[in-house]
Amino acid sequence: MPSPERNQVPKARVTISPDGHLILLEVGGKEMTTTVMTAATGEIEFETHRFLASAFSPDGKLLAVGGREPTVLLLPTDTWEVGKG
């Protein structure tokens, strides 16, 4: 029987920030590429690889990004820098 990892179908998920200003696009299979774009212009604000999940906070001021390690990054959506928000 073939390995499930080998035949894993790529997935895509699109999420709009609560304020409607940002678009979160996650594409990949086992590990996702996470891209955040400005909704009005399509300009890329933030991009990262090798994460499994991400989500906006209810007020849209933070993006939580988590991976295999027991670590979750909390990124302020105004600076995109850890610890600067």
N, C-alpha and C positions, 0 to 999 in steps of 0.2 A: 504494500500500500504506500503511495507517495506521501512524503512529509507535508503536513498542512502548511508549514512555513513556506515551502517551495511554491505552492500553488495559491498562495494568499492573493486575493483580488485587491487591487488598490482601492482605497476609499477616499471620499471627499466629503467635507462638511463645511457649510457656510453659516456663520452666525453674525448677526447685526448687533452692535453695541446698544445698550439701553437708550442712549440719546440719539441713535441713528447716524452718528458721524463716522463710525468706523466699521469696517467689514473684516471679520476674522475668517480666513480660509485655511483649512487643514486638509492636506493631501498626502497620501502615502499608504503604506501597508502596515508592516510591523512597527515602524517608527514614522512619525508624521513630520512634514515640513509645515510650519506654522507661519503664515504671512498675515500681517495686518495692514489694511489699506484705508486711505481716506475715502469715504463713500462718494463725495462730490467730485474728486479728481482722479481716483484710482492710484494716487501716489502711494508707494510703499513706505510705511512708517516704521515697521519692525518685521524682522524675519529671523527664524531660528529653525534648527533641524534636530532630529533625534529626540523629540519629545513625544509623549503618548497622548496627552490631553491638555486642553487649555479652555479657559472660560473667563468672561468678563465678570467683574463684581456687579452687584445690582445697580450701583450708581454709575457704572462705566468708567470709574476713575482708576481701576486696577485691572491688569490682566494676570491671571494665575496660569502658570505653565508648569506641568509636571512630567517627569520621566521615570525611568526604571529605578534610579537611585531614590532613596527616601528624601527627595528634595523637591520643594515647590518654589518656583521663583514668583515673586509678586512684583510686577512692573507697573509703575505709574504711567498712565497713558498720555500724560503731558510731557514726560521727559524720556521714557523708555529706558531709564537707568535704575538698576537695583539700588535702593536706599536713597533715591533723590526724588522725593515727591511730596 
